[in-house]
Amino acid sequence: MVELLTKEEKLRFLKTLEEDAEFRYAVAGLVGLREVLDRLSEIETNIENVWKEIKKLSENQTKLWEEVRKLSENQEKLWEEVRKLSENQTKLWEEVRELRRGQNRLWGEVVRLRKSFRQLGRAVGMSLEHFVAAFLDLYLTERGYPEEMLDIEVGAKIKYKGETVEIDILNKDPLVVGEVTTYLGSAEDVEREVAKLLRRVEVVQEFYEKKADFIVLAVVNLGAEAAEALEKLAKKHGILVITGKEIKSML
C-alpha cells in the first residue's frame, strides 16, 4: 500500500517544483502522459466494443442474406407453380373451346334433324306449295337466317287496291315472294309465269314498303325450251328457281 506523503515531504516537493524548472517539466510530462495513456485505454476499449458491434452486424447481415436467399428460392418455386397453373388453365380453356365446338356441331345436327322432320311433316299428304315452303325453310336456314325469322306462309292473301291478291309463298322477314307451278313447256309459258310472279312481287313490295330479299319460282317439270328461257329471265330479274326436288339458283 502506497504511504501518503508527510506534510514536510509535500512542502519540499512543492518547493522543488517551484525552484527546479527541469523537475517541474518532468512532472508535468509524467502527468500528461498518464492522461494520454488513460485516454488511449478508453479509446481501445471503445474500439473493441465497436468491433464487437461490427461482428454482430456482420453476423446479422449473413443471416439476413440467408433469409433473402431462402425467399428467392421460395419465389422461384412460387413462379414455377404459377407457370404450371397457367399452362393447366390454357389446356382447360382449350378443352372448353373444343367442347363448345362440339356442342355447336351437335346443335347444328339437331337443327338439321328438326328441319328434316318438319319438311317431312309438311310434305307428306300436303300440297306442292307446302313442299316448296319446306325446301325454302331449309335453304334460308343454311344461309344463316335464324329459325324464329322464318314463318313461310302458303297461299297468303293480301288486300291490294280493293282486291285480294293470293301469294303462293310468302315470308315477311326476310321478305320472300314465290310462285309455284307444275309445268312450263315453252318460252311463252315462262314469260307469262315470270310476268305473273313479278306482278306479285310489286304488290308485296308496295304492301310491306320494302324490297324483296328473295324472288322464287318453283317448277316441278320444265321443258328444254322453257329451261333455256327461264335461265335467262332468272338471271335478269334475280329469281331463285326451284326445279323438281332440287333447289337450283339460276342467278
Secondary structure, DSSP 4 states (H G I P E B T S, - for coil): -PPPPPHHHHHHHHHHHHH-HHHHHHHHHHHHHHHHHHHHHHHHHHHHHHHHHHHHHHHHHHHHHHHHHHHHHHHHHHHHHHHHHHHHHHHHHHHHHHHHHHHHHHHHHHHHHHHHHHHHHHHTTS-HHHHHHHHHHHHHHHTT--GGG---EEEEEEEETTEEEEEEEEETTTTEEEEEEEEE-SHHHHHHHHHHHHHHHHHHHHHHTS--SEEEEEEEEE-HHHHHHHHHHHHHHTEEEEETTEEEE--
